[in-house]
Amino acid sequence: MKRSNYITRQGWQVLDDELKYLWKQERPKVTQAVSEAAALGDRSENAEYIYGKKRLREIDRRVRFLMKRLDELTIVYPQRQQAGKIFFGAKVGLLDDDDKAIDYQLVGPDEFDVSVGKISIDSPIARALLGKQVGDEVVVKTPQGQRYLEVVSIDYDFSSF
């Protein structure tokens, strides 16, 4: 399944900050350590040199990925006319079958983190919620079976732009 190229402003900033950190701080530090380790002589048995080169490849791979991905992404800003309906970026309060409260924010696939309530717009739950309003009930087909959810609140962060 193809990933969406949407991201919140906050999510884009996190990726951009990671790119800047890797490029301007981490990479120069590791490059310096590799240079110092190389100056010690025999590189074939030099653990610092071997690890440093490996870490440099990891950093470069992540930097290339982030540069490409940031170019592909579209920052989605919430619009006032979206209020009352669930769209990308919405913070949604739900009740499940057992009247347990669940809070989710619908975000891009590059920023989802279920442990803090951020779910990907590409997930089955997010797809089922799109366009719904407070009071609507949705049935979500998950690998564990069907889940019934009721929308109890919808909120957007209009201060993010």
C-alpha positions as CSV (number, residue, x, y, z in Angstrom):
1,M,0.0,0.0,0.0
2,K,1.3,3.4,-0.9
3,R,2.0,5.8,1.9
4,S,0.3,9.2,2.0
5,N,2.6,12.2,1.5
6,Y,0.8,14.4,4.1
7,I,2.3,15.6,7.4
8,T,1.3,18.1,10.1
9,R,3.5,21.2,10.6
10,Q,4.8,19.7,13.9
11,G,5.7,16.4,12.3
12,W,7.5,18.1,9.4
13,Q,9.5,20.2,12.0
14,V,10.6,17.0,13.8
15,L,11.9,15.5,10.6
16,D,13.6,18.7,9.6
17,D,15.2,19.1,13.1
18,E,16.5,15.5,12.8
19,L,18.0,16.2,9.4
20,K,19.8,19.3,10.7
21,Y,21.1,17.6,13.8
22,L,22.5,14.6,11.8
23,W,24.1,16.8,9.1
24,K,25.4,19.7,11.3
25,Q,26.2,18.0,14.6
26,E,26.3,14.2,14.5
27,R,28.0,13.7,11.1
28,P,30.9,16.1,11.8
29,K,31.5,14.5,15.2
30,V,31.6,11.0,13.8
31,T,33.8,12.1,10.8
32,Q,36.3,13.6,13.3
33,A,36.3,10.4,15.3
34,V,36.9,8.3,12.2
35,S,39.8,10.6,11.2
36,E,41.4,10.3,14.6
37,A,40.9,6.5,14.6
38,A,42.4,6.2,11.1
39,A,45.5,8.1,12.2
40,L,46.2,5.4,14.8
41,G,47.4,3.0,12.1
42,D,46.1,-0.4,11.2
43,R,42.5,0.1,10.2
44,S,41.6,-3.6,9.8
45,E,41.7,-4.2,13.5
46,N,40.7,-0.8,14.7
47,A,37.2,-1.1,16.3
48,E,36.7,2.7,16.6
49,Y,37.5,3.1,12.9
50,I,35.2,0.2,11.8
51,Y,32.3,1.3,14.0
52,G,32.8,5.0,13.0
53,K,32.6,4.1,9.3
54,K,29.5,2.0,9.9
55,R,27.9,4.8,11.8
56,L,28.8,7.3,9.1
57,R,27.0,5.1,6.5
58,E,23.9,4.9,8.7
59,I,23.9,8.7,9.1
60,D,24.4,9.3,5.4
61,R,21.6,6.8,4.6
62,R,19.2,8.5,7.0
63,V,20.2,12.0,5.7
64,R,19.5,10.9,2.1
65,F,16.1,9.5,3.1
66,L,15.1,12.6,5.1
67,M,16.1,15.0,2.3
68,K,14.1,13.0,-0.3
69,R,11.1,12.5,2.0
70,L,10.9,16.1,3.1
71,D,10.8,17.1,-0.6
72,E,7.9,14.7,-1.2
73,L,5.8,15.7,1.9
74,T,2.9,18.2,1.9
75,I,2.2,20.1,5.1
76,V,-1.5,20.1,5.8
77,Y,-2.8,23.0,7.8
78,P,-6.2,22.6,9.4
79,Q,-8.9,24.9,8.0
80,R,-11.6,26.5,10.1
81,Q,-14.4,25.1,7.9
82,Q,-13.2,21.6,8.9
83,A,-14.4,22.2,12.4
84,G,-17.1,19.6,13.4
85,K,-15.9,16.9,11.0
86,I,-12.9,14.6,11.1
87,F,-10.1,15.3,8.6
88,F,-6.4,15.1,8.6
89,G,-4.8,16.5,11.7
90,A,-8.0,16.2,13.8
91,K,-7.7,15.2,17.5
92,V,-10.6,12.8,18.0
93,G,-12.1,11.6,21.3
94,L,-13.8,8.2,21.0
95,L,-15.6,5.6,23.1
96,D,-15.2,1.9,22.4
97,D,-17.6,-1.0,23.0
98,D,-16.7,-1.0,26.7
99,D,-17.2,2.8,27.1
100,K,-13.4,3.2,27.4
101,A,-12.2,6.6,26.2
102,I,-9.6,6.7,23.4
103,D,-7.9,9.8,22.1
104,Y,-6.3,9.8,18.6
105,Q,-4.8,12.4,16.3
106,L,-4.9,11.6,12.6
107,V,-1.4,12.3,11.3
108,G,0.9,11.3,8.4
109,P,2.6,7.9,8.2
110,D,6.0,9.6,9.0
111,E,4.8,10.8,12.4
112,F,2.5,8.2,13.8
113,D,3.1,6.9,17.3
114,V,0.3,5.0,18.8
115,S,1.9,5.2,22.3
116,V,1.1,8.9,22.3
117,G,-2.2,8.6,20.4
118,K,-1.0,9.6,16.9
119,I,-2.4,7.2,14.2
120,S,-1.6,7.2,10.5
121,I,-4.2,8.6,8.2
122,D,-3.6,5.4,6.2
123,S,-4.7,3.1,9.2
124,P,-8.1,1.4,9.1
125,I,-9.3,3.4,12.1
126,A,-8.4,6.7,10.6
127,R,-10.0,5.8,7.2
128,A,-13.2,4.8,9.0
129,L,-13.3,8.1,10.9
130,L,-12.7,10.5,8.0
131,G,-15.7,12.8,7.4
132,K,-17.5,11.7,10.6
133,Q,-19.0,14.0,13.2
134,V,-19.6,14.0,17.0
135,G,-22.2,11.4,17.7
136,D,-21.4,9.2,14.7
137,E,-20.6,5.6,15.3
138,V,-18.1,3.7,13.1
139,V,-17.3,0.1,12.6
140,V,-13.7,-0.6,12.0
141,K,-12.4,-3.9,10.5
142,T,-9.1,-4.7,12.2
143,P,-7.0,-7.9,12.2
144,Q,-8.5,-8.6,15.6
145,G,-12.0,-8.3,14.3
146,Q,-14.6,-5.5,14.2
147,R,-14.4,-2.6,16.6
148,Y,-17.3,-0.2,17.2
149,L,-16.3,3.3,18.1
150,E,-18.4,6.4,18.9
151,V,-17.1,9.9,18.1
152,V,-17.4,12.1,21.2
153,S,-15.1,15.0,20.4
154,I,-13.3,16.6,17.5
155,D,-10.6,19.3,17.9
156,Y,-8.1,21.0,15.6
157,D,-4.9,22.9,16.5
158,F,-5.5,26.1,14.5
159,S,-2.5,27.8,16.2
160,S,0.0,25.6,14.2
161,F,0.4,28.1,11.4
